[in-house]
């Protein structure tokens, strides 16, 4: 009995925009801001003993600093995406990494999203919705013109592959 042939896949070759690091740092800072403000307010009103406030605030400041400075760099090293004539392929994450491959024949919609921070930085997220229970494939933090070209390219390739998208 022979074993099936080994199939190897290379990692996707394209990175998000270099501005992705600023986007992810900004999102992390926005997440930590209310937490740090709440801790300062609780300290000001004397909610817990001073040593408790100081300890909690010190841990929070260190965690926020790591989240704002190191995590965006790490995510940028991991995040990749690629589009071929047959599939959309992404690799995402920073701690828990995920690889997604969506066959072009399964594409149902292709959308572009630009949140407030993304608009400020000239970035977009392309969402490829497929007939998958795992959900849509997102290509995050692309320069706006790259996102627009990606949507056009995916639309063109999907039209050429007359699948049933189910």
N, C-alpha and C positions, 0 to 999 in steps of 0.2 A: 504494500500500500504506500503510495507517495503522499507526501504532505503538500498542502496547497502552496502556491508560490508566495513568497514574501513580498508584500507591497510596502514601499516606504514613501512617506510623504514629507516633502520639505516644509519648513515653517513658512508662513506667509511672509512676503518680502517687504511690504510697505508699512511704514510707521505712521502714527498720527502726526499732525502738525507739531513742530517743536513748541508751539504755544500751548499745547496740551498740558505741559507741566505747570504753566501759570493758571490754567483753568482748574486743574485738580487741586492746586494749592489754594486757590480762591474758594473753591467749594468746601475744602476742609476748614479754612479759616471761618467761613460763614457758619459751619456746623458747630465749631468750638466757641464762637463768640457768645451765644446766649448761656452756655454752660459756665464759662469763666465769669461773665457778668453776674449770674445767679450766685456763684460762690463768693464773689466780692460783696454782694448785697447781704448774703447770709452772715458773712463775717462782720459787716458793718452793724448789723442789728444784734450781734452776739448770740446767734442761734445755737452754736456749739462752743465748747471751750476753744481758746485761741490756738492751742497746739493742734487740735483737730482741723481747724480751718487752714492753718499753715501747711499741714501734711497733705490734705486733700488738694489744696491749691497748687502745691509743688508738684504732685503727681499729675494733675491736670495740665499744668503748664508744660511739663516734659512730654506728656502724651500728645498735646496739641502741637508742640514744636516738631516732634517726629512726624506727625501726620501731615503737617504743612510743608515740611522741608524734604524729608526722605521718601515718603510714600509716592509723591508725584514723580520723582526720579526713577523709582523702582517700577512703577506702572508704565512709564514711558519705555523702559528697557524691555518690558514684556509685551505690551500691546503691539499687535501686527494685524494686517488685513491684506486680502488679495481677492481679485476677481478674475476668473478664467471664463472660457466659453461654456464651462459646464457647472461651475459652482462659485459660491461666495464663501470665503474661508476667513475666520477671525480667530485670534488668540488674545484673550483678555485676562485681567485680574492683576493682583499684586501679591496677595497672600494665597488665596484660593484661585488657581488659574484654570481657565476654561478654554477649550478649543471647540469651535463650531464650524461645521461644513454644511451649507445649504445648497442642494442641487438647484440649478437655474430652473429646471422644469417644475419645481415646487413653489416658485415665487408667485405670490398673490398680489402684493403691493410693495412699492418702494416709496418711502416718505423721507422728508428732510425736516429736522427740528433744530431750532435755534433758541436756546434759553437766553435770559438776560446777560449772564456772564459770557456765553458763547458769542452773542452779538457784539459785545464790547471788544472781544478779542478777534472777531472776524472768523469764527469757527462754526461748524455745523455737525450734527449727528445724522447719519443716514441709517434708517431703520428698514430692514428687509423682512417683510412678513411672509411666512411660508405656511404650508399646511403641516405644521409640526406641533406636537403637543409640548415641545420644549420652549416654544415661544419664538419671538422675532430675533433676528440677528442684528446687532447694532454695531455700526462702525463709528466710533466716537472721535470727536476732536479733530475733524478734518478742516483744512482751510476751506472757506466758502466756495471758491471756484473749483477746488478738487471735489467737494461734495456734489456740486451741480453737475460736473462732468461724470462722476460716478453714477448718479441717478440716471443720467441720459444713457450711459453705457449699459447699465443693468436693464433699463427699459428696452433698449435695442436688442440686446442678447436674448432677453426673455421673449420678445416677439418672434425671434428667429427659431426658438425652441418651443414649438407648439405643444407643450405638455398640458395636462389637465389641472395642474397646481393643486391636487388633492392628495 
